[in-house]
Amino acid sequence: MRILSVDTATECASCSVIDDKKLLSEISFNNKKQHSVILMPMIDNMLKTLNIDLSSIDGYVISKGPGSFTGLRIGMSVIKGLSQGTNKPFISVSSLDALAFNMAYTSGLICPILDALRGHVYTAIYEYKNNKLNRLSGYLIISIEELVSMLLTYNQNICFIGDATKLHEKYLKDNLESVSFAPVHLNIVKASSLGELGLELLKNGTCDDINTAAPIYLRKSQAEREYENKLKNNNNE
């Protein structure tokens, strides 16, 4: 089975093609949020370099977040379009799951953290056990202080990974006893990790419905929050 996977959840844009035997190609750009401009050319160039076309793709995997609202919508729209246009299934996988899977076979806990601004992170807690990634918590948006308090209850070594690790590294070292940090090149959501997780789901017949599949946002958009504040202020006048 040959899978095309895409991630646009963060500042990094990534796409890959994998099959049952190997990673065929992966392209990642981790510079600026230009997903609407670069994503389709990335996919097109990758397929041309591999000398394959969409007819040889058996399914698609897309990151469903949490992450950038705009980025998630772009990625989801692209994959839904490709799925509908080629009549091939797609599955969405959490960006946090993919980050944690970057550290497969790590002992102790794996804790991906993505910057959610204002001292908050998108996160979840995982362990890799019996050759399987297991999620031990829900998908969360919490302050870094709340996350540390939660992790102290586990009393295990914790490996942090994600774009918020450098931002909070000192605080985590100062407040947790046994911590480690993923190397820089693994701190991005890799489309290949998404693809490998999604491949197993698609092979087992699990896929998303094009009409109901949606990103995980965890919080309301800035526009929604501003609108609610405006209504609240108007009601108080």
Number of C-alpha atoms within 10 A of each C-alpha: 14 19 24 29 31 30 37 32 32 25 20 20 27 26 26 26 26 22 16 12 8 11 16 14 16 19 17 18 17 12 9 10 18 15 23 15 9 12 21 14 11 20 20 14 12 20 18 11 10 12 8 12 11 15 9 12 20 20 26 26 35 30 32 25 28 24 25 19 19 15 24 25 17 17 26 24 15 16 24 23 13 17 21 13 10 15 12 16 22 28 27 28 21 22 31 31 25 27 27 32 25 23 23 17 15 16 14 18 23 31 26 31 27 26 21 18 10 8 13 19 25 26 27 20 24 23 23 19 13 8 8 11 19 17 18 12 10 10 19 18 21 14 16 21 13 12 21 14 12 11 16 13 8 11 12 15 17 24 21 26 28 27 22 21 22 15 11 15 14 10 14 20 13 9 13 16 12 13 17 14 19 16 11 12 9 16 23 25 34 28 30 28 25 32 32 21 20 27 27 13 17 20 13 9 9 13 19 15 12 17 7 6 15 16 21 18 17 13 13 10 13 10 9 11 12 12 12 12 12 12 11 11 10 9 8 7 5
